Structure formats: C-alpha cells, structure tokens
Amino acid sequence: MSSSTIRIQDCMTRSPHSIGADQKVGLARALMRGHRIRHLPVLSGGRLVGILSERDIYWIETLKEQAGDELAVSEAMSPCPYAVAPSAPLSEVVREMAEHKYGSAVVLNGAQVVGVFTTTDALAVLAAVLTENETS
C-alpha cells in the first residue's frame, strides 16, 4: 500500500475506551493505567466534548495534590480535541498533528467515536512504511 493512499481508518486504534465528562479523574487515571493508554475521548450524552490525556492528569496532580482524583473529568480535559473522519488521509492528519503538536486525533463517524490515532500509531505506520521501502 502506498503511503499516499493510507486513510486513518487503516491505522487507528478501533473502539477506543472513553469516559464520561462527569466521571472522576481518579477513575480516568485507573482506566488509563489499567489499559496502558494515554488518551481518553470524553463524552457527554454520547457526543465528543473533549480529550483527557495522561499529561492533563499529571497537570491536575501538580495543582490539586490528593483532591485531583475527585475533580470531574470535564475540569481536567482539553475541550477542543482534534477530530477527523475515518476517510481522512493519513498524510493530512499527521501533518496537522505535527504542526500543532497534538498527541492524538479522535476519529468520528458522524458524531460517533470510532477510533483514536495517536503518535504511537503514527510511529507504527512509519516503521511499516520504512520496512516496506527497505525490502523493496
């Protein structure tokens, strides 16, 4: 497959874990650690309202100490996540992520979260493309 024809749906993490905006940061931390993930789409009424990253949790920990676990996810999340359609070209998404230093892109099919594409996913694609080029 040529790297110019790769779509986000071809390399995203499908059916990602998510969390409700009214849930507690402590629950989010436990979910992220338990599943070894660094980004959680935040939903309210089934709609994407933000993204909570491991960095957001670390930031809250430095400000609030123990009380951070009791904060609502909505108070810790980034409210404007970078979101793309499943058919978005990989080249455009990674260019946008690099330019704005985004750690992830939430993949939406309409209003439904169907995937997450992270820098780790991007590195996996890069490794596959480089390996393919080395063996060609």
ABEGO torsion letter per residue (X at the ends): XBAAABBAAAABBBGBBBBBAABBAAAAAAAAAAAGBABBBBBBGGBBAEBBBAAAAAAAAAAAEAAAAABBAAAABBABBBBBBAABBAAAAAAAAAAAGBABBBBBBEABBABBBBAAAAAAAAAAAAAAAAAX
